[in-house]
Amino acid sequence: ADRRSTSVQSDENAVRRKIVYMLEKAVEIGANDIHIEAVNGRTRIEFRIDGALRVWETWTQREGEQALSAIYSHSIGQSGSTANWQEPQAAMLTSDTKGREVIVLPKGVISVRCQWVPLANDGRYLDMRLQYDSAHLFGENFVMADVDSLGFSQEQLRVVQSLRQVPGGMRVF
């Protein structure tokens, strides 16, 4: 039993390393999404780069299911959390996850938003959205301008300032 437990731990570490490698490669080539589809005996991994999905690697379905399971078990804030893979689920991988067994996010990635979707034939699909920090996107010397200095009218500033107080965050493009 001890030998089997050690073997399972080694397999979990190998799966975690494979996930970290996949994340590092996605960042290296500038992907904003990673799509993982495990169905019909194979797992297809695609990176979204400049709006287009590009196949990165193909694994066995078992390897893909192990990766999907590991990503879910290392994520936080699961929404619709259930053991039933036949239901959609959502969660986040973050760089500040505490614990002994974590998936370390690459430099420049502050979190990964994950959305699992069930497929026919007991398949599973995961869309991972990489959330980059400003320094990674705009360079180390980037200085974030305060909204007050962007030339909005006083009325527009009041609207933006009130929206800043709403829970849940805000992104302005």
Secondary structure, DSSP 8 states (H G I E B T S, - for coil): -HHHHHHHHHHHHHHHHHHHHHHHHHHHTT-SEEEEEEETTEEEEEEEETTEEEEEEEEEHHHHHHHHHHHHHT-EEEES--S-TTS-EEEEEETT--SSS-----TTEEEEEEEEEEETTTEEEEEEEEEE-HHHHH-TT-----GGGS---HHHHHHHHHHHTSTT-----
